Amino acid sequence: MKDLARTYRLPQTTTLENLGEGWRCLLTFGNRVLLAGHFYNKGDRWYGAAYEFTTGDHSCEGEIRLTAVSEAAFEDDGHAIAWAMNH
């Protein structure tokens, strides 16, 4: 997971506010933040990622930690978010 996070430049820990500055497709889903990111490498590639809040602070300033990054490439951001919902 760390290699993929590095490839996609995903921070291990951050805040929803900071994550929103670099990625446009974010969804707060209970205790988790789901992300769909676009990466162009030999063609269009969408990937999914999931973060979890580390404290009870679920505001934009609450700390979140990366828990999953997809190895699969997806055709669009909807499929990437669907993957993140299940991981």
PDB file with one MODEL, atoms N, CA, C and O in Angstrom:
MODEL        1
ATOM      1  N   MET A   1       0.820  -1.192   0.000  1.00  0.00           N
ATOM      2  CA  MET A   1       0.000   0.000   0.000  1.00  0.00           C
ATOM      3  C   MET A   1       0.865   1.257   0.000  1.00  0.00           C
ATOM      4  O   MET A   1       0.506   2.255  -0.624  1.00  0.00           O
ATOM      5  N   LYS A   2       1.999   1.215   0.694  1.00  0.00           N
ATOM      6  CA  LYS A   2       2.844   2.414   0.775  1.00  0.00           C
ATOM      7  C   LYS A   2       3.416   2.804  -0.584  1.00  0.00           C
ATOM      8  O   LYS A   2       3.561   3.990  -0.880  1.00  0.00           O
ATOM      9  N   ASP A   3       3.744   1.805  -1.418  1.00  0.00           N
ATOM     10  CA  ASP A   3       4.255   2.125  -2.755  1.00  0.00           C
ATOM     11  C   ASP A   3       3.189   2.817  -3.596  1.00  0.00           C
ATOM     12  O   ASP A   3       3.476   3.792  -4.291  1.00  0.00           O
ATOM     13  N   LEU A   4       1.961   2.311  -3.533  1.00  0.00           N
ATOM     14  CA  LEU A   4       0.869   2.945  -4.276  1.00  0.00           C
ATOM     15  C   LEU A   4       0.590   4.342  -3.741  1.00  0.00           C
ATOM     16  O   LEU A   4       0.355   5.270  -4.515  1.00  0.00           O
ATOM     17  N   ALA A   5       0.613   4.493  -2.426  1.00  0.00           N
ATOM     18  CA  ALA A   5       0.386   5.815  -1.829  1.00  0.00           C
ATOM     19  C   ALA A   5       1.448   6.795  -2.313  1.00  0.00           C
ATOM     20  O   ALA A   5       1.144   7.952  -2.604  1.00  0.00           O
ATOM     21  N   ARG A   6       2.677   6.337  -2.396  1.00  0.00           N
ATOM     22  CA  ARG A   6       3.756   7.195  -2.884  1.00  0.00           C
ATOM     23  C   ARG A   6       3.550   7.538  -4.364  1.00  0.00           C
ATOM     24  O   ARG A   6       3.730   8.685  -4.772  1.00  0.00           O
ATOM     25  N   THR A   7       3.176   6.545  -5.154  1.00  0.00           N
ATOM     26  CA  THR A   7       2.925   6.773  -6.582  1.00  0.00           C
ATOM     27  C   THR A   7       1.844   7.827  -6.790  1.00  0.00           C
ATOM     28  O   THR A   7       1.987   8.714  -7.631  1.00  0.00           O
ATOM     29  N   TYR A   8       0.768   7.726  -6.023  1.00  0.00           N
ATOM     30  CA  TYR A   8      -0.354   8.651  -6.164  1.00  0.00           C
ATOM     31  C   TYR A   8      -0.214   9.900  -5.291  1.00  0.00           C
ATOM     32  O   TYR A   8      -1.087  10.769  -5.291  1.00  0.00           O
ATOM     33  N   ARG A   9       0.885   9.977  -4.556  1.00  0.00           N
ATOM     34  CA  ARG A   9       1.169  11.112  -3.664  1.00  0.00           C
ATOM     35  C   ARG A   9       0.099  11.293  -2.593  1.00  0.00           C
ATOM     36  O   ARG A   9      -0.287  12.414  -2.263  1.00  0.00           O
ATOM     37  N   LEU A  10      -0.370  10.170  -2.058  1.00  0.00           N
ATOM     38  CA  LEU A  10      -1.365  10.200  -0.991  1.00  0.00           C
ATOM     39  C   LEU A  10      -0.664  10.281   0.356  1.00  0.00           C
ATOM     40  O   LEU A  10       0.209   9.460   0.636  1.00  0.00           O
ATOM     41  N   PRO A  11      -1.017  11.238   1.193  1.00  0.00           N
ATOM     42  CA  PRO A  11      -0.406  11.312   2.517  1.00  0.00           C
ATOM     43  C   PRO A  11      -0.912  10.184   3.416  1.00  0.00           C
ATOM     44  O   PRO A  11      -2.071   9.780   3.315  1.00  0.00           O
ATOM     45  N   GLN A  12      -0.054   9.680   4.285  1.00  0.00           N
ATOM     46  CA  GLN A  12      -0.447   8.631   5.233  1.00  0.00           C
ATOM     47  C   GLN A  12      -1.427   9.172   6.271  1.00  0.00           C
ATOM     48  O   GLN A  12      -2.419   8.518   6.593  1.00  0.00           O
ATOM     49  N   THR A  13      -1.150  10.358   6.788  1.00  0.00           N
ATOM     50  CA  THR A  13      -2.071  11.041   7.702  1.00  0.00           C
ATOM     51  C   THR A  13      -2.225  12.480   7.230  1.00  0.00           C
ATOM     52  O   THR A  13      -1.278  13.086   6.728  1.00  0.00           O
ATOM     53  N   THR A  14      -3.426  13.016   7.398  1.00  0.00           N
ATOM     54  CA  THR A  14      -3.719  14.370   6.944  1.00  0.00           C
ATOM     55  C   THR A  14      -5.038  14.801   7.563  1.00  0.00           C
ATOM     56  O   THR A  14      -5.506  14.187   8.522  1.00  0.00           O
ATOM     57  N   THR A  15      -5.634  15.839   7.026  1.00  0.00           N
ATOM     58  CA  THR A  15      -6.982  16.254   7.408  1.00  0.00           C
ATOM     59  C   THR A  15      -7.845  16.277   6.151  1.00  0.00           C
ATOM     60  O   THR A  15      -7.331  16.317   5.033  1.00  0.00           O
ATOM     61  N   LEU A  16      -9.145  16.251   6.345  1.00  0.00           N
ATOM     62  CA  LEU A  16     -10.060  16.331   5.211  1.00  0.00           C
ATOM     63  C   LEU A  16      -9.855  17.636   4.452  1.00  0.00           C
ATOM     64  O   LEU A  16      -9.931  17.671   3.224  1.00  0.00           O
ATOM     65  N   GLU A  17      -9.598  18.698   5.189  1.00  0.00           N
ATOM     66  CA  GLU A  17      -9.356  20.002   4.571  1.00  0.00           C
ATOM     67  C   GLU A  17      -8.140  19.958   3.644  1.00  0.00           C
ATOM     68  O   GLU A  17      -8.209  20.420   2.505  1.00  0.00           O
ATOM     69  N   ASN A  18      -7.037  19.407   4.127  1.00  0.00           N
ATOM     70  CA  ASN A  18      -5.822  19.326   3.306  1.00  0.00           C
ATOM     71  C   ASN A  18      -6.002  18.373   2.127  1.00  0.00           C
ATOM     72  O   ASN A  18      -5.524  18.649   1.027  1.00  0.00           O
ATOM     73  N   LEU A  19      -6.681  17.268   2.351  1.00  0.00           N
ATOM     74  CA  LEU A  19      -6.907  16.312   1.270  1.00  0.00           C
ATOM     75  C   LEU A  19      -7.755  16.949   0.170  1.00  0.00           C
ATOM     76  O   LEU A  19      -7.536  16.692  -1.014  1.00  0.00           O
ATOM     77  N   GLY A  20      -8.708  17.766   0.558  1.00  0.00           N
ATOM     78  CA  GLY A  20      -9.577  18.433  -0.400  1.00  0.00           C
ATOM     79  C   GLY A  20      -8.863  19.426  -1.293  1.00  0.00           C
ATOM     80  O   GLY A  20      -9.370  19.778  -2.358  1.00  0.00           O
ATOM     81  N   GLU A  21      -7.698  19.882  -0.878  1.00  0.00           N
ATOM     82  CA  GLU A  21      -6.930  20.817  -1.700  1.00  0.00           C
ATOM     83  C   GLU A  21      -6.266  20.128  -2.886  1.00  0.00           C
ATOM     84  O   GLU A  21      -5.962  20.777  -3.888  1.00  0.00           O
ATOM     85  N   GLY A  22      -6.039  18.821  -2.783  1.00  0.00           N
ATOM     86  CA  GLY A  22      -5.333  18.116  -3.845  1.00  0.00           C
ATOM     87  C   GLY A  22      -6.190  17.149  -4.644  1.00  0.00           C
ATOM     88  O   GLY A  22      -5.809  16.747  -5.743  1.00  0.00           O
ATOM     89  N   TRP A  23      -7.338  16.773  -4.108  1.00  0.00           N
ATOM     90  CA  TRP A  23      -8.211  15.808  -4.771  1.00  0.00           C
ATOM     91  C   TRP A  23      -9.626  16.359  -4.801  1.00  0.00           C
ATOM     92  O   TRP A  23     -10.096  16.934  -3.819  1.00  0.00           O
ATOM     93  N   ARG A  24     -10.304  16.183  -5.927  1.00  0.00           N
ATOM     94  CA  ARG A  24     -11.627  16.791  -6.093  1.00  0.00           C
ATOM     95  C   ARG A  24     -12.773  15.859  -5.747  1.00  0.00           C
ATOM     96  O   ARG A  24     -13.886  16.327  -5.506  1.00  0.00           O
ATOM     97  N   CYS A  25     -12.540  14.565  -5.715  1.00  0.00           N
ATOM     98  CA  CYS A  25     -13.627  13.611  -5.512  1.00  0.00           C
ATOM     99  C   CYS A  25     -13.478  12.934  -4.152  1.00  0.00           C
ATOM    100  O   CYS A  25     -12.846  11.884  -4.038  1.00  0.00           O
ATOM    101  N   LEU A  26     -14.067  13.547  -3.120  1.00  0.00           N
ATOM    102  CA  LEU A  26     -14.010  13.048  -1.750  1.00  0.00           C
ATOM    103  C   LEU A  26     -15.422  12.846  -1.229  1.00  0.00           C
ATOM    104  O   LEU A  26     -16.342  13.571  -1.607  1.00  0.00           O
ATOM    105  N   LEU A  27     -15.586  11.863  -0.366  1.00  0.00           N
ATOM    106  CA  LEU A  27     -16.889  11.576   0.208  1.00  0.00           C
ATOM    107  C   LEU A  27     -16.700  11.147   1.657  1.00  0.00           C
ATOM    108  O   LEU A  27     -16.003  10.169   1.926  1.00  0.00           O
ATOM    109  N   THR A  28     -17.312  11.866   2.591  1.00  0.00           N
ATOM    110  CA  THR A  28     -17.305  11.430   3.987  1.00  0.00           C
ATOM    111  C   THR A  28     -18.389  10.373   4.124  1.00  0.00           C
ATOM    112  O   THR A  28     -19.534  10.587   3.724  1.00  0.00           O
ATOM    113  N   PHE A  29     -18.020   9.231   4.694  1.00  0.00           N
ATOM    114  CA  PHE A  29     -18.911   8.071   4.767  1.00  0.00           C
ATOM    115  C   PHE A  29     -18.775   7.470   6.157  1.00  0.00           C
ATOM    116  O   PHE A  29     -17.981   6.554   6.371  1.00  0.00           O
ATOM    117  N   GLY A  30     -19.567   7.999   7.118  1.00  0.00           N
ATOM    118  CA  GLY A  30     -19.451   7.550   8.503  1.00  0.00           C
ATOM    119  C   GLY A  30     -18.116   7.965   9.090  1.00  0.00           C
ATOM    120  O   GLY A  30     -17.788   9.151   9.115  1.00  0.00           O
ATOM    121  N   ASN A  31     -17.344   7.000   9.560  1.00  0.00           N
ATOM    122  CA  ASN A  31     -16.038   7.244  10.171  1.00  0.00           C
ATOM    123  C   ASN A  31     -14.917   7.270   9.130  1.00  0.00           C
ATOM    124  O   ASN A  31     -13.737   7.319   9.478  1.00  0.00           O
ATOM    125  N   ARG A  32     -15.291   7.237   7.865  1.00  0.00           N
ATOM    126  CA  ARG A  32     -14.297   7.125   6.801  1.00  0.00           C
ATOM    127  C   ARG A  32     -14.409   8.265   5.807  1.00  0.00           C
ATOM    128  O   ARG A  32     -15.443   8.924   5.697  1.00  0.00           O
ATOM    129  N   VAL A  33     -13.331   8.479   5.093  1.00  0.00           N
ATOM    130  CA  VAL A  33     -13.302   9.425   3.974  1.00  0.00           C
ATOM    131  C   VAL A  33     -12.873   8.615   2.758  1.00  0.00           C
ATOM    132  O   VAL A  33     -11.822   7.974   2.768  1.00  0.00           O
ATOM    133  N   LEU A  34     -13.688   8.650   1.717  1.00  0.00           N
ATOM    134  CA  LEU A  34     -13.423   7.904   0.495  1.00  0.00           C
ATOM    135  C   LEU A  34     -12.932   8.864  -0.573  1.00  0.00           C
ATOM    136  O   LEU A  34     -13.389  10.004  -0.657  1.00  0.00           O
ATOM    137  N   LEU A  35     -12.008   8.400  -1.378  1.00  0.00           N
ATOM    138  CA  LEU A  35     -11.378   9.256  -2.373  1.00  0.00           C
ATOM    139  C   LEU A  35     -11.309   8.522  -3.704  1.00  0.00           C
ATOM    140  O   LEU A  35     -11.008   7.330  -3.751  1.00  0.00           O
ATOM    141  N   ALA A  36     -11.586   9.238  -4.772  1.00  0.00           N
ATOM    142  CA  ALA A  36     -11.319   8.749  -6.128  1.00  0.00           C
ATOM    143  C   ALA A  36     -10.328   9.719  -6.742  1.00  0.00           C
ATOM    144  O   ALA A  36     -10.569  10.925  -6.786  1.00  0.00           O
ATOM    145  N   GLY A  37      -9.225   9.193  -7.209  1.00  0.00           N
ATOM    146  CA  GLY A  37      -8.194  10.038  -7.799  1.00  0.00           C
ATOM    147  C   GLY A  37      -7.913   9.642  -9.232  1.00  0.00           C
ATOM    148  O   GLY A  37      -8.111   8.492  -9.624  1.00  0.00           O
ATOM    149  N   HIS A  38      -7.450  10.601 -10.006  1.00  0.00           N
ATOM    150  CA  HIS A  38      -7.117  10.370 -11.411  1.00  0.00           C
ATOM    151  C   HIS A  38      -5.601  10.365 -11.553  1.00  0.00           C
ATOM    152  O   HIS A  38      -4.912  11.230 -11.013  1.00  0.00           O
ATOM    153  N   PHE A  39      -5.094   9.383 -12.285  1.00  0.00           N
ATOM    154  CA  PHE A  39      -3.665   9.248 -12.504  1.00  0.00           C
ATOM    155  C   PHE A  39      -3.463   8.868 -13.958  1.00  0.00           C
ATOM    156  O   PHE A  39      -4.022   7.874 -14.422  1.00  0.00           O
ATOM    157  N   TYR A  40      -2.680   9.636 -14.674  1.00  0.00           N
ATOM    158  CA  TYR A  40      -2.442   9.324 -16.084  1.00  0.00           C
ATOM    159  C   TYR A  40      -1.079   8.667 -16.217  1.00  0.00           C
ATOM    160  O   TYR A  40      -0.047   9.299 -15.995  1.00  0.00           O
ATOM    161  N   ASN A  41      -1.088   7.384 -16.583  1.00  0.00           N
ATOM    162  CA  ASN A  41       0.136   6.628 -16.804  1.00  0.00           C
ATOM    163  C   ASN A  41      -0.178   5.580 -17.866  1.00  0.00           C
ATOM    164  O   ASN A  41      -0.774   4.544 -17.573  1.00  0.00           O
ATOM    165  N   LYS A  42       0.228   5.860 -19.096  1.00  0.00           N
ATOM    166  CA  LYS A  42      -0.079   4.970 -20.227  1.00  0.00           C
ATOM    167  C   LYS A  42      -1.596   4.829 -20.394  1.00  0.00           C
ATOM    168  O   LYS A  42      -2.092   3.743 -20.693  1.00  0.00           O
ATOM    169  N   GLY A  43      -2.307   5.899 -20.205  1.00  0.00           N
ATOM    170  CA  GLY A  43      -3.761   5.899 -20.331  1.00  0.00           C
ATOM    171  C   GLY A  43      -4.422   6.415 -19.070  1.00  0.00           C
ATOM    172  O   GLY A  43      -3.794   6.527 -18.018  1.00  0.00           O
ATOM    173  N   ASP A  44      -5.702   6.726 -19.196  1.00  0.00           N
ATOM    174  CA  ASP A  44      -6.451   7.194 -18.029  1.00  0.00           C
ATOM    175  C   ASP A  44      -6.546   6.102 -16.982  1.00  0.00           C
ATOM    176  O   ASP A  44      -6.735   4.928 -17.301  1.00  0.00           O
ATOM    177  N   ARG A  45      -6.414   6.504 -15.737  1.00  0.00           N
ATOM    178  CA  ARG A  45      -6.500   5.553 -14.637  1.00  0.00           C
ATOM    179  C   ARG A  45      -7.146   6.253 -13.453  1.00  0.00           C
ATOM    180  O   ARG A  45      -6.682   7.306 -13.016  1.00  0.00           O
ATOM    181  N   TRP A  46      -8.194   5.678 -12.948  1.00  0.00           N
ATOM    182  CA  TRP A  46      -8.814   6.140 -11.709  1.00  0.00           C
ATOM    183  C   TRP A  46      -8.484   5.122 -10.634  1.00  0.00           C
ATOM    184  O   TRP A  46      -8.468   3.920 -10.903  1.00  0.00           O
ATOM    185  N   TYR A  47      -8.225   5.579  -9.438  1.00  0.00           N
ATOM    186  CA  TYR A  47      -7.941   4.688  -8.318  1.00  0.00           C
ATOM    187  C   TYR A  47      -8.803   5.108  -7.139  1.00  0.00           C
ATOM    188  O   TYR A  47      -9.266   6.247  -7.063  1.00  0.00           O
ATOM    189  N   GLY A  48      -9.009   4.180  -6.230  1.00  0.00           N
ATOM    190  CA  GLY A  48      -9.763   4.464  -5.018  1.00  0.00           C
ATOM    191  C   GLY A  48      -8.851   4.417  -3.810  1.00  0.00           C
ATOM    192  O   GLY A  48      -7.838   3.717  -3.805  1.00  0.00           O
ATOM    193  N   ALA A  49      -9.219   5.166  -2.789  1.00  0.00           N
ATOM    194  CA  ALA A  49      -8.490   5.146  -1.524  1.00  0.00           C
ATOM    195  C   ALA A  49      -9.482   5.377  -0.392  1.00  0.00           C
ATOM    196  O   ALA A  49     -10.521   6.011  -0.578  1.00  0.00           O
ATOM    197  N   ALA A  50      -9.149   4.858   0.772  1.00  0.00           N
ATOM    198  CA  ALA A  50      -9.996   5.039   1.949  1.00  0.00           C
ATOM    199  C   ALA A  50      -9.142   5.524   3.111  1.00  0.00           C
ATOM    200  O   ALA A  50      -8.029   5.046   3.330  1.00  0.00           O
ATOM    201  N   TYR A  51      -9.682   6.472   3.842  1.00  0.00           N
ATOM    202  CA  TYR A  51      -9.079   7.006   5.059  1.00  0.00           C
ATOM    203  C   TYR A  51     -10.046   6.782   6.209  1.00  0.00           C
ATOM    204  O   TYR A  51     -11.248   6.635   5.988  1.00  0.00           O
ATOM    205  N   GLU A  52      -9.535   6.755   7.435  1.00  0.00           N
ATOM    206  CA  GLU A  52     -10.364   6.677   8.635  1.00  0.00           C
ATOM    207  C   GLU A  52     -10.022   7.831   9.556  1.00  0.00           C
ATOM    208  O   GLU A  52      -8.860   8.219   9.675  1.00  0.00           O
ATOM    209  N   PHE A  53     -11.038   8.380  10.207  1.00  0.00           N
ATOM    210  CA  PHE A  53     -10.782   9.393  11.226  1.00  0.00           C
ATOM    211  C   PHE A  53     -10.078   8.723  12.399  1.00  0.00           C
ATOM    212  O   PHE A  53     -10.430   7.608  12.781  1.00  0.00           O
ATOM    213  N   THR A  54      -9.093   9.395  12.966  1.00  0.00           N
ATOM    214  CA  THR A  54      -8.332   8.817  14.076  1.00  0.00           C
ATOM    215  C   THR A  54      -8.874   9.247  15.433  1.00  0.00           C
ATOM    216  O   THR A  54      -8.499   8.677  16.457  1.00  0.00           O
ATOM    217  N   THR A  55      -9.751  10.247  15.449  1.00  0.00           N
ATOM    218  CA  THR A  55     -10.346  10.734  16.696  1.00  0.00           C
ATOM    219  C   THR A  55     -11.837  10.949  16.466  1.00  0.00           C
ATOM    220  O   THR A  55     -12.352  10.668  15.384  1.00  0.00           O
ATOM    221  N   GLY A  56     -12.514  11.438  17.472  1.00  0.00           N
ATOM    222  CA  GLY A  56     -13.933  11.748  17.358  1.00  0.00           C
ATOM    223  C   GLY A  56     -14.210  13.025  16.593  1.00  0.00           C
ATOM    224  O   GLY A  56     -15.368  13.336  16.311  1.00  0.00           O
ATOM    225  N   ASP A  57     -13.175  13.770  16.254  1.00  0.00           N
ATOM    226  CA  ASP A  57     -13.330  15.020  15.511  1.00  0.00           C
ATOM    227  C   ASP A  57     -13.498  14.704  14.026  1.00  0.00           C
ATOM    228  O   ASP A  57     -12.523  14.415  13.331  1.00  0.00           O
ATOM    229  N   HIS A  58     -14.732  14.762  13.548  1.00  0.00           N
ATOM    230  CA  HIS A  58     -15.010  14.467  12.144  1.00  0.00           C
ATOM    231  C   HIS A  58     -15.220  15.737  11.333  1.00  0.00           C
ATOM    232  O   HIS A  58     -15.840  15.713  10.270  1.00  0.00           O
ATOM    233  N   SER A  59     -14.697  16.845  11.846  1.00  0.00           N
ATOM    234  CA  SER A  59     -14.756  18.099  11.093  1.00  0.00           C
ATOM    235  C   SER A  59     -13.664  18.080  10.025  1.00  0.00           C
ATOM    236  O   SER A  59     -12.912  17.113   9.906  1.00  0.00           O
ATOM    237  N   CYS A  60     -13.589  19.153   9.260  1.00  0.00           N
ATOM    238  CA  CYS A  60     -12.571  19.226   8.207  1.00  0.00           C
ATOM    239  C   CYS A  60     -11.159  19.255   8.784  1.00  0.00           C
ATOM    240  O   CYS A  60     -10.190  19.025   8.060  1.00  0.00           O
ATOM    241  N   GLU A  61     -11.034  19.537  10.087  1.00  0.00           N
ATOM    242  CA  GLU A  61      -9.715  19.604  10.712  1.00  0.00           C
ATOM    243  C   GLU A  61      -9.356  18.345  11.501  1.00  0.00           C
ATOM    244  O   GLU A  61      -8.276  18.270  12.086  1.00  0.00           O
ATOM    245  N   GLY A  62     -10.246  17.363  11.520  1.00  0.00           N
ATOM    246  CA  GLY A  62      -9.956  16.112  12.215  1.00  0.00           C
ATOM    247  C   GLY A  62      -8.938  15.288  11.445  1.00  0.00           C
ATOM    248  O   GLY A  62      -8.962  15.246  10.215  1.00  0.00           O
ATOM    249  N   GLU A  63      -8.046  14.634  12.174  1.00  0.00           N
ATOM    250  CA  GLU A  63      -7.005  13.833  11.526  1.00  0.00           C
ATOM    251  C   GLU A  63      -7.599  12.565  10.917  1.00  0.00           C
ATOM    252  O   GLU A  63      -8.448  11.907  11.519  1.00  0.00           O
ATOM    253  N   ILE A  64      -7.134  12.237   9.713  1.00  0.00           N
ATOM    254  CA  ILE A  64      -7.508  10.992   9.048  1.00  0.00           C
ATOM    255  C   ILE A  64      -6.245  10.230   8.661  1.00  0.00           C
ATOM    256  O   ILE A  64      -5.192  10.819   8.418  1.00  0.00           O
ATOM    257  N   ARG A  65      -6.380   8.889   8.610  1.00  0.00           N
ATOM    258  CA  ARG A  65      -5.249   8.008   8.311  1.00  0.00           C
ATOM    259  C   ARG A  65      -5.612   7.106   7.131  1.00  0.00           C
ATOM    260  O   ARG A  65      -6.710   6.552   7.079  1.00  0.00           O
ATOM    261  N   LEU A  66      -4.691   6.967   6.198  1.00  0.00           N
ATOM    262  CA  LEU A  66      -4.888   6.124   5.020  1.00  0.00           C
ATOM    263  C   LEU A  66      -4.987   4.660   5.439  1.00  0.00           C
ATOM    264  O   LEU A  66      -4.137   4.167   6.180  1.00  0.00           O
ATOM    265  N   THR A  67      -6.030   3.958   4.965  1.00  0.00           N
ATOM    266  CA  THR A  67      -6.210   2.551   5.316  1.00  0.00           C
ATOM    267  C   THR A  67      -6.208   1.617   4.108  1.00  0.00           C
ATOM    268  O   THR A  67      -5.954   0.422   4.258  1.00  0.00           O
ATOM    269  N   ALA A  68      -6.487   2.140   2.912  1.00  0.00           N
ATOM    270  CA  ALA A  68      -6.521   1.270   1.725  1.00  0.00           C
ATOM    271  C   ALA A  68      -6.324   2.089   0.456  1.00  0.00           C
ATOM    272  O   ALA A  68      -6.773   3.231   0.355  1.00  0.00           O
ATOM    273  N   VAL A  69      -5.643   1.478  -0.510  1.00  0.00           N
ATOM    274  CA  VAL A  69      -5.459   2.068  -1.843  1.00  0.00           C
ATOM    275  C   VAL A  69      -5.649   0.945  -2.858  1.00  0.00           C
ATOM    276  O   VAL A  69      -5.094  -0.142  -2.697  1.00  0.00           O
ATOM    277  N   SER A  70      -6.423   1.204  -3.889  1.00  0.00           N
ATOM    278  CA  SER A  70      -6.700   0.157  -4.882  1.00  0.00           C
ATOM    279  C   SER A  70      -5.482  -0.107  -5.762  1.00  0.00           C
ATOM    280  O   SER A  70      -4.762   0.811  -6.155  1.00  0.00           O
ATOM    281  N   GLU A  71      -5.276  -1.376  -6.055  1.00  0.00           N
ATOM    282  CA  GLU A  71      -4.261  -1.746  -7.040  1.00  0.00           C
ATOM    283  C   GLU A  71      -4.864  -1.731  -8.435  1.00  0.00           C
ATOM    284  O   GLU A  71      -4.158  -1.536  -9.424  1.00  0.00           O
ATOM    285  N   ALA A  72      -6.165  -1.936  -8.509  1.00  0.00           N
ATOM    286  CA  ALA A  72      -6.861  -1.977  -9.797  1.00  0.00           C
ATOM    287  C   ALA A  72      -7.065  -0.578 -10.346  1.00  0.00           C
ATOM    288  O   ALA A  72      -7.175   0.391  -9.595  1.00  0.00           O
ATOM    289  N   ALA A  73      -7.113  -0.490 -11.660  1.00  0.00           N
ATOM    290  CA  ALA A  73      -7.463   0.758 -12.338  1.00  0.00           C
ATOM    291  C   ALA A  73      -8.948   0.701 -12.678  1.00  0.00           C
ATOM    292  O   ALA A  73      -9.480  -0.359 -13.006  1.00  0.00           O
ATOM    293  N   PHE A  74      -9.606   1.848 -12.597  1.00  0.00           N
ATOM    294  CA  PHE A  74     -11.039   1.912 -12.869  1.00  0.00           C
ATOM    295  C   PHE A  74     -11.310   2.856 -14.029  1.00  0.00           C
ATOM    296  O   PHE A  74     -10.510   3.745 -14.320  1.00  0.00           O
ATOM    297  N   GLU A  75     -12.443   2.656 -14.685  1.00  0.00           N
ATOM    298  CA  GLU A  75     -12.790   3.453 -15.866  1.00  0.00           C
ATOM    299  C   GLU A  75     -13.281   4.843 -15.512  1.00  0.00           C
ATOM    300  O   GLU A  75     -13.265   5.735 -16.359  1.00  0.00           O
ATOM    301  N   ASP A  76     -13.722   5.046 -14.264  1.00  0.00           N
ATOM    302  CA  ASP A  76     -14.224   6.361 -13.868  1.00  0.00           C
ATOM    303  C   ASP A  76     -14.186   6.505 -12.348  1.00  0.00           C
ATOM    304  O   ASP A  76     -13.886   5.551 -11.630  1.00  0.00           O
ATOM    305  N   ASP A  77     -14.494   7.708 -11.871  1.00  0.00           N
ATOM    306  CA  ASP A  77     -14.433   7.977 -10.437  1.00  0.00           C
ATOM    307  C   ASP A  77     -15.523   7.249  -9.656  1.00  0.00           C
ATOM    308  O   ASP A  77     -15.319   6.923  -8.487  1.00  0.00           O
ATOM    309  N   GLY A  78     -16.671   6.986 -10.272  1.00  0.00           N
ATOM    310  CA  GLY A  78     -17.742   6.257  -9.586  1.00  0.00           C
ATOM    311  C   GLY A  78     -17.327   4.850  -9.202  1.00  0.00           C
ATOM    312  O   GLY A  78     -17.611   4.395  -8.094  1.00  0.00           O
ATOM    313  N   HIS A  79     -16.653   4.156 -10.118  1.00  0.00           N
ATOM    314  CA  HIS A  79     -16.180   2.805  -9.818  1.00  0.00           C
ATOM    315  C   HIS A  79     -15.076   2.833  -8.758  1.00  0.00           C
ATOM    316  O   HIS A  79     -14.982   1.928  -7.929  1.00  0.00           O
ATOM    317  N   ALA A  80     -14.249   3.865  -8.789  1.00  0.00           N
ATOM    318  CA  ALA A  80     -13.193   3.997  -7.781  1.00  0.00           C
ATOM    319  C   ALA A  80     -13.795   4.227  -6.394  1.00  0.00           C
ATOM    320  O   ALA A  80     -13.322   3.647  -5.417  1.00  0.00           O
ATOM    321  N   ILE A  81     -14.830   5.066  -6.295  1.00  0.00           N
ATOM    322  CA  ILE A  81     -15.506   5.301  -5.012  1.00  0.00           C
ATOM    323  C   ILE A  81     -16.203   4.026  -4.543  1.00  0.00           C
ATOM    324  O   ILE A  81     -16.171   3.709  -3.354  1.00  0.00           O
ATOM    325  N   ALA A  82     -16.831   3.294  -5.460  1.00  0.00           N
ATOM    326  CA  ALA A  82     -17.484   2.032  -5.097  1.00  0.00           C
ATOM    327  C   ALA A  82     -16.467   1.069  -4.495  1.00  0.00           C
ATOM    328  O   ALA A  82     -16.764   0.383  -3.517  1.00  0.00           O
ATOM    329  N   TRP A  83     -15.270   1.014  -5.073  1.00  0.00           N
ATOM    330  CA  TRP A  83     -14.214   0.165  -4.512  1.00  0.00           C
ATOM    331  C   TRP A  83     -13.882   0.626  -3.094  1.00  0.00           C
ATOM    332  O   TRP A  83     -13.786  -0.191  -2.178  1.00  0.00           O
ATOM    333  N   ALA A  84     -13.708   1.926  -2.917  1.00  0.00           N
ATOM    334  CA  ALA A  84     -13.337   2.467  -1.604  1.00  0.00           C
ATOM    335  C   ALA A  84     -14.407   2.174  -0.555  1.00  0.00           C
ATOM    336  O   ALA A  84     -14.078   1.934   0.606  1.00  0.00           O
ATOM    337  N   MET A  85     -15.674   2.190  -0.943  1.00  0.00           N
ATOM    338  CA  MET A  85     -16.761   1.882  -0.002  1.00  0.00           C
ATOM    339  C   MET A  85     -16.638   0.470   0.555  1.00  0.00           C
ATOM    340  O   MET A  85     -17.035   0.208   1.690  1.00  0.00           O
ATOM    341  N   ASN A  86     -16.096  -0.424  -0.236  1.00  0.00           N
ATOM    342  CA  ASN A  86     -15.979  -1.828   0.176  1.00  0.00           C
ATOM    343  C   ASN A  86     -14.643  -2.172   0.818  1.00  0.00           C
ATOM    344  O   ASN A  86     -14.402  -3.326   1.173  1.00  0.00           O
ATOM    345  N   HIS A  87     -13.782  -1.189   0.966  1.00  0.00           N
ATOM    346  CA  HIS A  87     -12.471  -1.468   1.562  1.00  0.00           C
ATOM    347  C   HIS A  87     -12.249  -0.549   2.715  1.00  0.00           C
ATOM    348  O   HIS A  87     -11.203  -0.613   3.362  1.00  0.00           O
TER     349      HIS A  87
ENDMDL
END
